[in-house]
Amino acid sequence: MTVARNIASKTFRRLSDLDQAALIRAEKRAALEQVAARYAIAITPAMEALIDRGDPNDPIARQFVPDAAELDVTPQERADPIGDHAHSPVAGIVHRYPDRVLLKLTHVCAVYCRFCFRREMVGPDAEPLTAAQLDAALGYIAAHPDIWEVVLTGGDPLVLSPRRLREAMTRLGAIGYVKVIRVHSRVPIADPARITDEMVAALKVEGKATYVVAHANHAREMTAAARAACARIVDAGIPMLSQSVLLAGVNDDPQTLAALMRALVECRIKPYYLHHGDLAPGTAHLRTSLEHGQALMRQLRGRVSGLCQPTYVLDIPGGHGKSPVGPCYLSRDDEGRTQIEDFNGGRHCYPPPS
Ligand code: SF4
């Protein structure tokens, strides 16, 4: 049964909010108190409005409403699944690859995803970067001329005020060899009202290319308001890409994945990454197998436009970086000849160089 309700006017941050909004069941409350004591909760009005209370497997609820299954931590899971700490020379910086760094301006997000790979680091109680730490982080970038690209992440950089964002962008803009600033955010879709003209203006820096990479996992997230927010960004000349996480019970079937990728492309957002779920604590119920992910990528290939194909990637646990883990279409036959598989599963010989 769908519960009739008014659309919330505030972000839900407490279990009592979720209780009142009929998003959790009373018998789960004790277990959820333990989850809430450990991991932050935030569900924006935009995301809350999408949840169908009548569907016990609602894909939006599954992403944001805490679940008692989060208390089950498997031996393989780890607090820092992608090894940020091992590559952090100064607070706020992760320098894993030679030509780019992550700059974490904030640990706060508009929503807290139940599968978050940084769930042990993000939240309203996490220590923000101090002014001195920000100076040191920017100093680190300024002292490393190989850094061509800076990825603003967090937390979510678009929860900052336009003034604070503009200050950070301006300071990055002053570093000559930084040419690209990439902003990773869930805000355009999860809290689209924040994407004001002032916020969009703050993203632009003279002489630098800004890219906004929006995080979305289900086509239903692409509401009219989210589409309008993304259009404001793209119309300002800022290209958009997307990243999605492959999540069991949310988007791990070919129709749902295809609908998401098409919705993104319709909004002029090029699907960039489909992440395999990281080994974050208490997230096993949301992870799929790599084989299932590969099978889904095969089903997308050829059936939806090439524009709709993300790269399926795994962040290797321990901080070894991302590797593509999509299916391989090349093989050898019994006589050692190269075979290429088409999107229907047919195999064809490809001649060696003559
Ligand atoms: S928005 Fe990103 S950083 Fe924030 S909780 Fe979700 S996945 Fe984690």
Boltz pocket constraint, residues with backbone or C-beta under 6 A from the ligand:
constraints:
  - pocket:
      binder: B
      contacts: [[A, 108], [A, 109], [A, 110], [A, 111], [A, 112], [A, 113], [A, 115], [A, 116], [A, 117], [A, 118], [A, 119], [A, 122], [A, 154], [A, 155], [A, 156], [A, 186], [A, 215]]
      max_distance: 6.0
